[in-house]
Each structure stands twice: as C-alpha cells, then as structure tokens.
Amino acid sequence: MTRIALVAFAFAPLVLAAAAQAQTVAPMPGVTPGVGKSGNITEMKQKALVKIQERMTRLQSEQSCISAAQDVNALRACREQSQVGSHEKKC
C-alpha cells in the first residue's frame, strides 16, 4: 500500500469517533430538557409573547418615524432614537 492509504486508514477511526461524538449531546447536570427554571410552560410562553410585543411596538414606532422623515438627518435621528430605546431595555 501507499503511504497515503496507510495514513487514511490510520486516521479513519479518529475521524469517525469525532463525528459520532459531535452528534451526541449530553444533557447538562441538573437540567431537565424542555423545562424552564420555573417548570411552567405557560409562564415562559407569556414572557416570550410580551417581549415580542415590546419589539413590535418599538419597530412600529421606528417605522412611523422613518415614514415621517423629510431628510437624511431626520432618518438618522429615527435610527438613533430606536437604538437608544432598544439598548435601554437590554441593560
């Protein structure tokens, strides 16, 4: 056999083992998959929906501002205003 074939046969088990390991996901200790900290899916969904509604409200406000803008400076002001609002919520 050639050297390339020997090298390929030598590394094949390593590559296959790495691929198998990459597909295996071990659960984190103390965490039940699919259940949040409180374990209440209804509460988790409600919080997610509230956050989505807040984002939609900010986007609609930005959309109105941009629609009303008459020049480039007004567009910049709209963008800056929307960025400041989104950063305040995250901090």
PyMOL Python script that loads the backbone (N, CA, C, O; Angstrom):
from pymol import cmd

cmd.read_pdbstr("""\
ATOM      1  N   MET A   1       0.822  -1.193   0.000  1.00  0.00           N
ATOM      2  CA  MET A   1       0.000   0.000   0.000  1.00  0.00           C
ATOM      3  C   MET A   1       0.860   1.249   0.000  1.00  0.00           C
ATOM      4  O   MET A   1       2.032   1.234   0.376  1.00  0.00           O
ATOM      5  N   THR A   2       0.247   2.299  -0.425  1.00  0.00           N
ATOM      6  CA  THR A   2       0.986   3.553  -0.453  1.00  0.00           C
ATOM      7  C   THR A   2       0.901   4.238   0.901  1.00  0.00           C
ATOM      8  O   THR A   2       0.093   3.871   1.755  1.00  0.00           O
ATOM      9  N   ARG A   3       1.731   5.214   1.072  1.00  0.00           N
ATOM     10  CA  ARG A   3       1.728   5.952   2.340  1.00  0.00           C
ATOM     11  C   ARG A   3       0.401   6.659   2.568  1.00  0.00           C
ATOM     12  O   ARG A   3      -0.091   6.709   3.695  1.00  0.00           O
ATOM     13  N   ILE A   4      -0.182   7.205   1.504  1.00  0.00           N
ATOM     14  CA  ILE A   4      -1.446   7.930   1.640  1.00  0.00           C
ATOM     15  C   ILE A   4      -2.536   6.989   2.140  1.00  0.00           C
ATOM     16  O   ILE A   4      -3.321   7.355   3.015  1.00  0.00           O
ATOM     17  N   ALA A   5      -2.586   5.790   1.594  1.00  0.00           N
ATOM     18  CA  ALA A   5      -3.592   4.822   2.031  1.00  0.00           C
ATOM     19  C   ALA A   5      -3.375   4.444   3.486  1.00  0.00           C
ATOM     20  O   ALA A   5      -4.342   4.323   4.239  1.00  0.00           O
ATOM     21  N   LEU A   6      -2.135   4.257   3.895  1.00  0.00           N
ATOM     22  CA  LEU A   6      -1.850   3.916   5.280  1.00  0.00           C
ATOM     23  C   LEU A   6      -2.255   5.033   6.237  1.00  0.00           C
ATOM     24  O   LEU A   6      -2.806   4.780   7.309  1.00  0.00           O
ATOM     25  N   VAL A   7      -1.975   6.259   5.838  1.00  0.00           N
ATOM     26  CA  VAL A   7      -2.350   7.407   6.664  1.00  0.00           C
ATOM     27  C   VAL A   7      -3.872   7.513   6.748  1.00  0.00           C
ATOM     28  O   VAL A   7      -4.422   7.785   7.815  1.00  0.00           O
ATOM     29  N   ALA A   8      -4.552   7.297   5.616  1.00  0.00           N
ATOM     30  CA  ALA A   8      -6.010   7.357   5.602  1.00  0.00           C
ATOM     31  C   ALA A   8      -6.602   6.298   6.515  1.00  0.00           C
ATOM     32  O   ALA A   8      -7.539   6.589   7.259  1.00  0.00           O
ATOM     33  N   PHE A   9      -6.082   5.079   6.481  1.00  0.00           N
ATOM     34  CA  PHE A   9      -6.577   4.014   7.345  1.00  0.00           C
ATOM     35  C   PHE A   9      -6.267   4.299   8.812  1.00  0.00           C
ATOM     36  O   PHE A   9      -7.035   3.910   9.692  1.00  0.00           O
ATOM     37  N   ALA A  10      -5.169   4.962   9.080  1.00  0.00           N
ATOM     38  CA  ALA A  10      -4.800   5.274  10.456  1.00  0.00           C
ATOM     39  C   ALA A  10      -5.720   6.340  11.056  1.00  0.00           C
ATOM     40  O   ALA A  10      -6.073   6.264  12.232  1.00  0.00           O
ATOM     41  N   PHE A  11      -6.109   7.334  10.251  1.00  0.00           N
ATOM     42  CA  PHE A  11      -6.931   8.428  10.753  1.00  0.00           C
ATOM     43  C   PHE A  11      -8.425   8.167  10.645  1.00  0.00           C
ATOM     44  O   PHE A  11      -9.205   8.884  11.272  1.00  0.00           O
ATOM     45  N   ALA A  12      -8.845   7.204   9.901  1.00  0.00           N
ATOM     46  CA  ALA A  12     -10.268   6.926   9.715  1.00  0.00           C
ATOM     47  C   ALA A  12     -10.991   6.695  11.043  1.00  0.00           C
ATOM     48  O   ALA A  12     -12.048   7.292  11.249  1.00  0.00           O
ATOM     49  N   PRO A  13     -10.483   5.864  11.953  1.00  0.00           N
ATOM     50  CA  PRO A  13     -11.198   5.687  13.227  1.00  0.00           C
ATOM     51  C   PRO A  13     -11.306   6.972  14.043  1.00  0.00           C
ATOM     52  O   PRO A  13     -12.309   7.198  14.720  1.00  0.00           O
ATOM     53  N   LEU A  14     -10.282   7.804  13.979  1.00  0.00           N
ATOM     54  CA  LEU A  14     -10.327   9.071  14.710  1.00  0.00           C
ATOM     55  C   LEU A  14     -11.393   9.998  14.155  1.00  0.00           C
ATOM     56  O   LEU A  14     -12.117  10.645  14.912  1.00  0.00           O
ATOM     57  N   VAL A  15     -11.488  10.062  12.841  1.00  0.00           N
ATOM     58  CA  VAL A  15     -12.482  10.920  12.197  1.00  0.00           C
ATOM     59  C   VAL A  15     -13.884  10.410  12.503  1.00  0.00           C
ATOM     60  O   VAL A  15     -14.777  11.200  12.811  1.00  0.00           O
ATOM     61  N   LEU A  16     -14.082   9.121  12.422  1.00  0.00           N
ATOM     62  CA  LEU A  16     -15.395   8.545  12.712  1.00  0.00           C
ATOM     63  C   LEU A  16     -15.785   8.749  14.175  1.00  0.00           C
ATOM     64  O   LEU A  16     -16.944   9.038  14.470  1.00  0.00           O
ATOM     65  N   ALA A  17     -14.839   8.604  15.082  1.00  0.00           N
ATOM     66  CA  ALA A  17     -15.118   8.814  16.505  1.00  0.00           C
ATOM     67  C   ALA A  17     -15.476  10.276  16.772  1.00  0.00           C
ATOM     68  O   ALA A  17     -16.381  10.563  17.555  1.00  0.00           O
ATOM     69  N   ALA A  18     -14.772  11.189  16.128  1.00  0.00           N
ATOM     70  CA  ALA A  18     -15.058  12.618  16.307  1.00  0.00           C
ATOM     71  C   ALA A  18     -16.440  12.954  15.766  1.00  0.00           C
ATOM     72  O   ALA A  18     -17.170  13.729  16.384  1.00  0.00           O
ATOM     73  N   ALA A  19     -16.807  12.388  14.633  1.00  0.00           N
ATOM     74  CA  ALA A  19     -18.126  12.641  14.052  1.00  0.00           C
ATOM     75  C   ALA A  19     -19.222  12.090  14.962  1.00  0.00           C
ATOM     76  O   ALA A  19     -20.247  12.743  15.157  1.00  0.00           O
ATOM     77  N   ALA A  20     -19.021  10.916  15.512  1.00  0.00           N
ATOM     78  CA  ALA A  20     -20.008  10.328  16.413  1.00  0.00           C
ATOM     79  C   ALA A  20     -20.148  11.164  17.679  1.00  0.00           C
ATOM     80  O   ALA A  20     -21.256  11.355  18.179  1.00  0.00           O
ATOM     81  N   GLN A  21     -19.040  11.658  18.193  1.00  0.00           N
ATOM     82  CA  GLN A  21     -19.069  12.479  19.404  1.00  0.00           C
ATOM     83  C   GLN A  21     -19.789  13.800  19.154  1.00  0.00           C
ATOM     84  O   GLN A  21     -20.504  14.294  20.026  1.00  0.00           O
ATOM     85  N   ALA A  22     -19.604  14.368  17.979  1.00  0.00           N
ATOM     86  CA  ALA A  22     -20.234  15.644  17.648  1.00  0.00           C
ATOM     87  C   ALA A  22     -21.751  15.503  17.577  1.00  0.00           C
ATOM     88  O   ALA A  22     -22.469  16.466  17.845  1.00  0.00           O
ATOM     89  N   GLN A  23     -22.244  14.333  17.224  1.00  0.00           N
ATOM     90  CA  GLN A  23     -23.683  14.129  17.115  1.00  0.00           C
ATOM     91  C   GLN A  23     -24.319  13.807  18.464  1.00  0.00           C
ATOM     92  O   GLN A  23     -25.540  13.896  18.596  1.00  0.00           O
ATOM     93  N   THR A  24     -23.542  13.443  19.447  1.00  0.00           N
ATOM     94  CA  THR A  24     -24.061  13.091  20.756  1.00  0.00           C
ATOM     95  C   THR A  24     -24.079  14.338  21.629  1.00  0.00           C
ATOM     96  O   THR A  24     -23.052  14.993  21.803  1.00  0.00           O
ATOM     97  N   VAL A  25     -25.242  14.665  22.174  1.00  0.00           N
ATOM     98  CA  VAL A  25     -25.370  15.826  23.038  1.00  0.00           C
ATOM     99  C   VAL A  25     -25.747  15.336  24.428  1.00  0.00           C
ATOM    100  O   VAL A  25     -26.801  14.732  24.627  1.00  0.00           O
ATOM    101  N   ALA A  26     -24.889  15.599  25.361  1.00  0.00           N
ATOM    102  CA  ALA A  26     -25.150  15.188  26.737  1.00  0.00           C
ATOM    103  C   ALA A  26     -25.923  16.291  27.451  1.00  0.00           C
ATOM    104  O   ALA A  26     -25.581  17.466  27.319  1.00  0.00           O
ATOM    105  N   PRO A  27     -26.960  15.929  28.205  1.00  0.00           N
ATOM    106  CA  PRO A  27     -27.702  16.952  28.942  1.00  0.00           C
ATOM    107  C   PRO A  27     -26.850  17.537  30.054  1.00  0.00           C
ATOM    108  O   PRO A  27     -25.980  16.865  30.607  1.00  0.00           O
ATOM    109  N   MET A  28     -27.108  18.785  30.370  1.00  0.00           N
ATOM    110  CA  MET A  28     -26.381  19.435  31.450  1.00  0.00           C
ATOM    111  C   MET A  28     -26.850  18.862  32.774  1.00  0.00           C
ATOM    112  O   MET A  28     -28.037  18.579  32.934  1.00  0.00           O
ATOM    113  N   PRO A  29     -25.950  18.686  33.721  1.00  0.00           N
ATOM    114  CA  PRO A  29     -26.351  18.141  35.019  1.00  0.00           C
ATOM    115  C   PRO A  29     -27.355  19.050  35.717  1.00  0.00           C
ATOM    116  O   PRO A  29     -27.164  20.265  35.773  1.00  0.00           O
ATOM    117  N   GLY A  30     -28.404  18.474  36.239  1.00  0.00           N
ATOM    118  CA  GLY A  30     -29.398  19.238  36.991  1.00  0.00           C
ATOM    119  C   GLY A  30     -30.410  19.970  36.137  1.00  0.00           C
ATOM    120  O   GLY A  30     -31.234  20.708  36.677  1.00  0.00           O
ATOM    121  N   VAL A  31     -30.382  19.795  34.816  1.00  0.00           N
ATOM    122  CA  VAL A  31     -31.310  20.483  33.927  1.00  0.00           C
ATOM    123  C   VAL A  31     -32.190  19.448  33.258  1.00  0.00           C
ATOM    124  O   VAL A  31     -31.698  18.505  32.639  1.00  0.00           O
ATOM    125  N   THR A  32     -33.483  19.629  33.384  1.00  0.00           N
ATOM    126  CA  THR A  32     -34.425  18.743  32.724  1.00  0.00           C
ATOM    127  C   THR A  32     -34.727  19.326  31.354  1.00  0.00           C
ATOM    128  O   THR A  32     -35.201  20.459  31.266  1.00  0.00           O
ATOM    129  N   PRO A  33     -34.467  18.583  30.279  1.00  0.00           N
ATOM    130  CA  PRO A  33     -34.715  19.116  28.943  1.00  0.00           C
ATOM    131  C   PRO A  33     -36.177  19.510  28.753  1.00  0.00           C
ATOM    132  O   PRO A  33     -37.088  18.781  29.146  1.00  0.00           O
ATOM    133  N   GLY A  34     -36.381  20.672  28.147  1.00  0.00           N
ATOM    134  CA  GLY A  34     -37.724  21.124  27.817  1.00  0.00           C
ATOM    135  C   GLY A  34     -38.453  21.815  28.953  1.00  0.00           C
ATOM    136  O   GLY A  34     -39.596  22.236  28.774  1.00  0.00           O
ATOM    137  N   VAL A  35     -37.833  21.944  30.112  1.00  0.00           N
ATOM    138  CA  VAL A  35     -38.489  22.576  31.244  1.00  0.00           C
ATOM    139  C   VAL A  35     -37.637  23.745  31.709  1.00  0.00           C
ATOM    140  O   VAL A  35     -36.432  23.601  31.919  1.00  0.00           O
ATOM    141  N   GLY A  36     -38.264  24.898  31.868  1.00  0.00           N
ATOM    142  CA  GLY A  36     -37.551  26.082  32.310  1.00  0.00           C
ATOM    143  C   GLY A  36     -37.287  26.052  33.804  1.00  0.00           C
ATOM    144  O   GLY A  36     -37.568  25.055  34.469  1.00  0.00           O
ATOM    145  N   LYS A  37     -36.750  27.137  34.330  1.00  0.00           N
ATOM    146  CA  LYS A  37     -36.430  27.203  35.750  1.00  0.00           C
ATOM    147  C   LYS A  37     -37.677  27.010  36.606  1.00  0.00           C
ATOM    148  O   LYS A  37     -37.660  26.309  37.618  1.00  0.00           O
ATOM    149  N   SER A  38     -38.758  27.651  36.169  1.00  0.00           N
ATOM    150  CA  SER A  38     -39.978  27.536  36.952  1.00  0.00           C
ATOM    151  C   SER A  38     -40.752  26.277  36.606  1.00  0.00           C
ATOM    152  O   SER A  38     -41.591  25.833  37.389  1.00  0.00           O
ATOM    153  N   GLY A  39     -40.482  25.697  35.446  1.00  0.00           N
ATOM    154  CA  GLY A  39     -41.181  24.488  35.037  1.00  0.00           C
ATOM    155  C   GLY A  39     -42.566  24.765  34.492  1.00  0.00           C
ATOM    156  O   GLY A  39     -43.310  23.827  34.207  1.00  0.00           O
ATOM    157  N   ASN A  40     -42.933  26.032  34.339  1.00  0.00           N
ATOM    158  CA  ASN A  40     -44.259  26.398  33.889  1.00  0.00           C
ATOM    159  C   ASN A  40     -44.179  26.908  32.458  1.00  0.00           C
ATOM    160  O   ASN A  40     -43.741  28.034  32.222  1.00  0.00           O
ATOM    161  N   ILE A  41     -44.599  26.089  31.505  1.00  0.00           N
ATOM    162  CA  ILE A  41     -44.508  26.455  30.092  1.00  0.00           C
ATOM    163  C   ILE A  41     -45.415  27.641  29.765  1.00  0.00           C
ATOM    164  O   ILE A  41     -45.077  28.456  28.907  1.00  0.00           O
ATOM    165  N   THR A  42     -46.544  27.744  30.428  1.00  0.00           N
ATOM    166  CA  THR A  42     -47.464  28.851  30.167  1.00  0.00           C
ATOM    167  C   THR A  42     -46.824  30.180  30.533  1.00  0.00           C
ATOM    168  O   THR A  42     -46.965  31.166  29.809  1.00  0.00           O
ATOM    169  N   GLU A  43     -46.122  30.204  31.656  1.00  0.00           N
ATOM    170  CA  GLU A  43     -45.439  31.422  32.080  1.00  0.00           C
ATOM    171  C   GLU A  43     -44.317  31.787  31.111  1.00  0.00           C
ATOM    172  O   GLU A  43     -44.133  32.959  30.780  1.00  0.00           O
ATOM    173  N   MET A  44     -43.572  30.786  30.661  1.00  0.00           N
ATOM    174  CA  MET A  44     -42.487  31.028  29.707  1.00  0.00           C
ATOM    175  C   MET A  44     -43.033  31.582  28.397  1.00  0.00           C
ATOM    176  O   MET A  44     -42.469  32.517  27.829  1.00  0.00           O
ATOM    177  N   LYS A  45     -44.124  31.006  27.924  1.00  0.00           N
ATOM    178  CA  LYS A  45     -44.733  31.489  26.684  1.00  0.00           C
ATOM    179  C   LYS A  45     -45.218  32.923  26.838  1.00  0.00           C
ATOM    180  O   LYS A  45     -45.040  33.740  25.935  1.00  0.00           O
ATOM    181  N   GLN A  46     -45.829  33.233  27.973  1.00  0.00           N
ATOM    182  CA  GLN A  46     -46.341  34.584  28.204  1.00  0.00           C
ATOM    183  C   GLN A  46     -45.205  35.609  28.209  1.00  0.00           C
ATOM    184  O   GLN A  46     -45.341  36.690  27.636  1.00  0.00           O
ATOM    185  N   LYS A  47     -44.080  35.268  28.858  1.00  0.00           N
ATOM    186  CA  LYS A  47     -42.939  36.183  28.870  1.00  0.00           C
ATOM    187  C   LYS A  47     -42.395  36.397  27.460  1.00  0.00           C
ATOM    188  O   LYS A  47     -42.054  37.519  27.086  1.00  0.00           O
ATOM    189  N   ALA A  48     -42.314  35.328  26.685  1.00  0.00           N
ATOM    190  CA  ALA A  48     -41.825  35.439  25.309  1.00  0.00           C
ATOM    191  C   ALA A  48     -42.756  36.308  24.476  1.00  0.00           C
ATOM    192  O   ALA A  48     -42.295  37.136  23.691  1.00  0.00           O
ATOM    193  N   LEU A  49     -44.052  36.127  24.640  1.00  0.00           N
ATOM    194  CA  LEU A  49     -45.015  36.929  23.886  1.00  0.00           C
ATOM    195  C   LEU A  49     -44.949  38.405  24.265  1.00  0.00           C
ATOM    196  O   LEU A  49     -45.103  39.274  23.406  1.00  0.00           O
ATOM    197  N   VAL A  50     -44.720  38.694  25.545  1.00  0.00           N
ATOM    198  CA  VAL A  50     -44.586  40.086  25.995  1.00  0.00           C
ATOM    199  C   VAL A  50     -43.358  40.725  25.342  1.00  0.00           C
ATOM    200  O   VAL A  50     -43.419  41.861  24.873  1.00  0.00           O
ATOM    201  N   LYS A  51     -42.246  39.989  25.314  1.00  0.00           N
ATOM    202  CA  LYS A  51     -41.031  40.532  24.688  1.00  0.00           C
ATOM    203  C   LYS A  51     -41.245  40.776  23.198  1.00  0.00           C
ATOM    204  O   LYS A  51     -40.793  41.790  22.667  1.00  0.00           O
ATOM    205  N   ILE A  52     -41.923  39.864  22.527  1.00  0.00           N
ATOM    206  CA  ILE A  52     -42.206  40.039  21.098  1.00  0.00           C
ATOM    207  C   ILE A  52     -43.069  41.270  20.889  1.00  0.00           C
ATOM    208  O   ILE A  52     -42.826  42.046  19.964  1.00  0.00           O
ATOM    209  N   GLN A  53     -44.074  41.459  21.734  1.00  0.00           N
ATOM    210  CA  GLN A  53     -44.952  42.621  21.609  1.00  0.00           C
ATOM    211  C   GLN A  53     -44.177  43.917  21.818  1.00  0.00           C
ATOM    212  O   GLN A  53     -44.417  44.905  21.124  1.00  0.00           O
ATOM    213  N   GLU A  54     -43.249  43.915  22.774  1.00  0.00           N
ATOM    214  CA  GLU A  54     -42.432  45.109  23.010  1.00  0.00           C
ATOM    215  C   GLU A  54     -41.580  45.435  21.786  1.00  0.00           C
ATOM    216  O   GLU A  54     -41.464  46.596  21.396  1.00  0.00           O
ATOM    217  N   ARG A  55     -40.982  44.402  21.183  1.00  0.00           N
ATOM    218  CA  ARG A  55     -40.180  44.631  19.975  1.00  0.00           C
ATOM    219  C   ARG A  55     -41.038  45.153  18.842  1.00  0.00           C
ATOM    220  O   ARG A  55     -40.625  46.055  18.113  1.00  0.00           O
ATOM    221  N   MET A  56     -42.246  44.586  18.685  1.00  0.00           N
ATOM    222  CA  MET A  56     -43.137  45.032  17.613  1.00  0.00           C
ATOM    223  C   MET A  56     -43.526  46.497  17.804  1.00  0.00           C
ATOM    224  O   MET A  56     -43.603  47.256  16.838  1.00  0.00           O
ATOM    225  N   THR A  57     -43.768  46.884  19.040  1.00  0.00           N
ATOM    226  CA  THR A  57     -44.124  48.275  19.339  1.00  0.00           C
ATOM    227  C   THR A  57     -42.975  49.209  18.989  1.00  0.00           C
ATOM    228  O   THR A  57     -43.185  50.266  18.395  1.00  0.00           O
ATOM    229  N   ARG A  58     -41.736  48.810  19.366  1.00  0.00           N
ATOM    230  CA  ARG A  58     -40.565  49.642  19.026  1.00  0.00           C
ATOM    231  C   ARG A  58     -40.390  49.746  17.516  1.00  0.00           C
ATOM    232  O   ARG A  58     -40.092  50.823  17.002  1.00  0.00           O
ATOM    233  N   LEU A  59     -40.573  48.641  16.803  1.00  0.00           N
ATOM    234  CA  LEU A  59     -40.424  48.661  15.344  1.00  0.00           C
ATOM    235  C   LEU A  59     -41.494  49.514  14.684  1.00  0.00           C
ATOM    236  O   LEU A  59     -41.213  50.228  13.721  1.00  0.00           O
ATOM    237  N   GLN A  60     -42.724  49.447  15.193  1.00  0.00           N
ATOM    238  CA  GLN A  60     -43.786  50.278  14.621  1.00  0.00           C
ATOM    239  C   GLN A  60     -43.511  51.759  14.859  1.00  0.00           C
ATOM    240  O   GLN A  60     -43.794  52.596  14.003  1.00  0.00           O
ATOM    241  N   SER A  61     -42.962  52.071  16.019  1.00  0.00           N
ATOM    242  CA  SER A  61     -42.598  53.452  16.315  1.00  0.00           C
ATOM    243  C   SER A  61     -41.499  53.931  15.368  1.00  0.00           C
ATOM    244  O   SER A  61     -41.554  55.045  14.848  1.00  0.00           O
ATOM    245  N   GLU A  62     -40.504  53.077  15.154  1.00  0.00           N
ATOM    246  CA  GLU A  62     -39.425  53.417  14.233  1.00  0.00           C
ATOM    247  C   GLU A  62     -39.955  53.570  12.810  1.00  0.00           C
ATOM    248  O   GLU A  62     -39.533  54.468  12.081  1.00  0.00           O
ATOM    249  N   GLN A  63     -40.872  52.701  12.417  1.00  0.00           N
ATOM    250  CA  GLN A  63     -41.462  52.771  11.083  1.00  0.00           C
ATOM    251  C   GLN A  63     -42.205  54.088  10.887  1.00  0.00           C
ATOM    252  O   GLN A  63     -42.088  54.711   9.832  1.00  0.00           O
ATOM    253  N   SER A  64     -42.963  54.517  11.886  1.00  0.00           N
ATOM    254  CA  SER A  64     -43.678  55.788  11.800  1.00  0.00           C
ATOM    255  C   SER A  64     -42.718  56.959  11.693  1.00  0.00           C
ATOM    256  O   SER A  64     -42.940  57.889  10.918  1.00  0.00           O
ATOM    257  N   CYS A  65     -41.661  56.907  12.470  1.00  0.00           N
ATOM    258  CA  CYS A  65     -40.660  57.970  12.447  1.00  0.00           C
ATOM    259  C   CYS A  65     -40.011  58.067  11.071  1.00  0.00           C
ATOM    260  O   CYS A  65     -39.866  59.162  10.527  1.00  0.00           O
ATOM    261  N   ILE A  66     -39.626  56.941  10.515  1.00  0.00           N
ATOM    262  CA  ILE A  66     -38.983  56.924   9.199  1.00  0.00           C
ATOM    263  C   ILE A  66     -39.945  57.388   8.115  1.00  0.00           C
ATOM    264  O   ILE A  66     -39.546  58.100   7.193  1.00  0.00           O
ATOM    265  N   SER A  67     -41.195  56.995   8.217  1.00  0.00           N
ATOM    266  CA  SER A  67     -42.189  57.418   7.226  1.00  0.00           C
ATOM    267  C   SER A  67     -42.375  58.932   7.240  1.00  0.00           C
ATOM    268  O   SER A  67     -42.609  59.549   6.201  1.00  0.00           O
ATOM    269  N   ALA A  68     -42.269  59.522   8.428  1.00  0.00           N
ATOM    270  CA  ALA A  68     -42.464  60.958   8.548  1.00  0.00           C
ATOM    271  C   ALA A  68     -41.203  61.766   8.264  1.00  0.00           C
ATOM    272  O   ALA A  68     -41.276  62.987   8.125  1.00  0.00           O
ATOM    273  N   ALA A  69     -40.055  61.113   8.176  1.00  0.00           N
ATOM    274  CA  ALA A  69     -38.787  61.817   7.964  1.00  0.00           C
ATOM    275  C   ALA A  69     -38.779  62.530   6.618  1.00  0.00           C
ATOM    276  O   ALA A  69     -39.235  62.000   5.605  1.00  0.00           O
ATOM    277  N   GLN A  70     -38.247  63.748   6.639  1.00  0.00           N
ATOM    278  CA  GLN A  70     -38.198  64.564   5.422  1.00  0.00           C
ATOM    279  C   GLN A  70     -36.802  64.673   4.830  1.00  0.00           C
ATOM    280  O   GLN A  70     -36.651  65.080   3.679  1.00  0.00           O
ATOM    281  N   ASP A  71     -35.771  64.312   5.604  1.00  0.00           N
ATOM    282  CA  ASP A  71     -34.406  64.399   5.100  1.00  0.00           C
ATOM    283  C   ASP A  71     -33.524  63.357   5.791  1.00  0.00           C
ATOM    284  O   ASP A  71     -33.978  62.615   6.661  1.00  0.00           O
ATOM    285  N   VAL A  72     -32.274  63.323   5.388  1.00  0.00           N
ATOM    286  CA  VAL A  72     -31.335  62.333   5.908  1.00  0.00           C
ATOM    287  C   VAL A  72     -31.120  62.504   7.413  1.00  0.00           C
ATOM    288  O   VAL A  72     -31.009  61.518   8.141  1.00  0.00           O
ATOM    289  N   ASN A  73     -31.062  63.741   7.872  1.00  0.00           N
ATOM    290  CA  ASN A  73     -30.858  63.982   9.301  1.00  0.00           C
ATOM    291  C   ASN A  73     -32.013  63.434  10.123  1.00  0.00           C
ATOM    292  O   ASN A  73     -31.805  62.903  11.214  1.00  0.00           O
ATOM    293  N   ALA A  74     -33.218  63.558   9.610  1.00  0.00           N
ATOM    294  CA  ALA A  74     -34.379  63.012  10.312  1.00  0.00           C
ATOM    295  C   ALA A  74     -34.318  61.484  10.344  1.00  0.00           C
ATOM    296  O   ALA A  74     -34.697  60.866  11.339  1.00  0.00           O
ATOM    297  N   LEU A  75     -33.840  60.877   9.254  1.00  0.00           N
ATOM    298  CA  LEU A  75     -33.680  59.422   9.232  1.00  0.00           C
ATOM    299  C   LEU A  75     -32.657  58.971  10.266  1.00  0.00           C
ATOM    300  O   LEU A  75     -32.857  57.975  10.962  1.00  0.00           O
ATOM    301  N   ARG A  76     -31.564  59.714  10.358  1.00  0.00           N
ATOM    302  CA  ARG A  76     -30.535  59.379  11.357  1.00  0.00           C
ATOM    303  C   ARG A  76     -31.102  59.494  12.769  1.00  0.00           C
ATOM    304  O   ARG A  76     -30.834  58.652  13.626  1.00  0.00           O
ATOM    305  N   ALA A  77     -31.879  60.532  12.999  1.00  0.00           N
ATOM    306  CA  ALA A  77     -32.477  60.731  14.321  1.00  0.00           C
ATOM    307  C   ALA A  77     -33.411  59.573  14.668  1.00  0.00           C
ATOM    308  O   ALA A  77     -33.447  59.119  15.812  1.00  0.00           O
ATOM    309  N   CYS A  78     -34.158  59.105  13.686  1.00  0.00           N
ATOM    310  CA  CYS A  78     -35.050  57.955  13.922  1.00  0.00           C
ATOM    311  C   CYS A  78     -34.240  56.733  14.312  1.00  0.00           C
ATOM    312  O   CYS A  78     -34.588  56.027  15.258  1.00  0.00           O
ATOM    313  N   ARG A  79     -33.179  56.485  13.599  1.00  0.00           N
ATOM    314  CA  ARG A  79     -32.337  55.311  13.864  1.00  0.00           C
ATOM    315  C   ARG A  79     -31.689  55.418  15.243  1.00  0.00           C
ATOM    316  O   ARG A  79     -31.672  54.448  16.000  1.00  0.00           O
ATOM    317  N   GLU A  80     -31.160  56.591  15.567  1.00  0.00           N
ATOM    318  CA  GLU A  80     -30.532  56.786  16.870  1.00  0.00           C
ATOM    319  C   GLU A  80     -31.548  56.616  17.994  1.00  0.00           C
ATOM    320  O   GLU A  80     -31.251  56.015  19.026  1.00  0.00           O
ATOM    321  N   GLN A  81     -32.734  57.144  17.787  1.00  0.00           N
ATOM    322  CA  GLN A  81     -33.780  57.034  18.800  1.00  0.00           C
ATOM    323  C   GLN A  81     -34.162  55.569  19.017  1.00  0.00           C
ATOM    324  O   GLN A  81     -34.359  55.144  20.156  1.00  0.00           O
ATOM    325  N   SER A  82     -34.267  54.812  17.956  1.00  0.00           N
ATOM    326  CA  SER A  82     -34.646  53.402  18.102  1.00  0.00           C
ATOM    327  C   SER A  82     -33.522  52.595  18.744  1.00  0.00           C
ATOM    328  O   SER A  82     -33.791  51.668  19.508  1.00  0.00           O
ATOM    329  N   GLN A  83     -32.269  52.932  18.448  1.00  0.00           N
ATOM    330  CA  GLN A  83     -31.143  52.212  19.052  1.00  0.00           C
ATOM    331  C   GLN A  83     -31.038  52.503  20.535  1.00  0.00           C
ATOM    332  O   GLN A  83     -30.734  51.604  21.319  1.00  0.00           O
ATOM    333  N   VAL A  84     -31.280  53.728  20.930  1.00  0.00           N
ATOM    334  CA  VAL A  84     -31.224  54.087  22.350  1.00  0.00           C
ATOM    335  C   VAL A  84     -32.322  53.346  23.100  1.00  0.00           C
ATOM    336  O   VAL A  84     -32.082  52.832  24.192  1.00  0.00           O
ATOM    337  N   GLY A  85     -33.510  53.282  22.536  1.00  0.00           N
ATOM    338  CA  GLY A  85     -34.618  52.569  23.189  1.00  0.00           C
ATOM    339  C   GLY A  85     -34.356  51.101  23.341  1.00  0.00           C
ATOM    340  O   GLY A  85     -34.702  50.523  24.372  1.00  0.00           O
ATOM    341  N   SER A  86     -33.748  50.461  22.341  1.00  0.00           N
ATOM    342  CA  SER A  86     -33.501  49.029  22.433  1.00  0.00           C
ATOM    343  C   SER A  86     -32.376  48.721  23.403  1.00  0.00           C
ATOM    344  O   SER A  86     -32.395  47.676  24.053  1.00  0.00           O
ATOM    345  N   HIS A  87     -31.383  49.619  23.517  1.00  0.00           N
ATOM    346  CA  HIS A  87     -30.274  49.386  24.446  1.00  0.00           C
ATOM    347  C   HIS A  87     -30.731  49.576  25.897  1.00  0.00           C
ATOM    348  O   HIS A  87     -30.241  48.891  26.794  1.00  0.00           O
ATOM    349  N   GLU A  88     -31.664  50.498  26.128  1.00  0.00           N
ATOM    350  CA  GLU A  88     -32.146  50.712  27.491  1.00  0.00           C
ATOM    351  C   GLU A  88     -32.862  49.480  28.004  1.00  0.00           C
ATOM    352  O   GLU A  88     -32.758  49.150  29.186  1.00  0.00           O
ATOM    353  N   LYS A  89     -33.589  48.795  27.131  1.00  0.00           N
ATOM    354  CA  LYS A  89     -34.334  47.608  27.549  1.00  0.00           C
ATOM    355  C   LYS A  89     -33.394  46.464  27.911  1.00  0.00           C
ATOM    356  O   LYS A  89     -33.698  45.683  28.813  1.00  0.00           O
ATOM    357  N   LYS A  90     -32.253  46.350  27.221  1.00  0.00           N
ATOM    358  CA  LYS A  90     -31.331  45.236  27.446  1.00  0.00           C
ATOM    359  C   LYS A  90     -30.513  45.403  28.703  1.00  0.00           C
ATOM    360  O   LYS A  90     -30.144  44.409  29.327  1.00  0.00           O
ATOM    361  N   CYS A  91     -30.219  46.624  29.094  1.00  0.00           N
ATOM    362  CA  CYS A  91     -29.327  46.855  30.241  1.00  0.00           C
ATOM    363  C   CYS A  91     -30.011  46.693  31.557  1.00  0.00           C
ATOM    364  O   CYS A  91     -29.383  46.857  32.603  1.00  0.00           O
TER     365      CYS A  91
END
""", "prot")
cmd.dss("prot")
cmd.show_as("cartoon", "prot")
cmd.util.cbc("prot")
cmd.orient("prot")
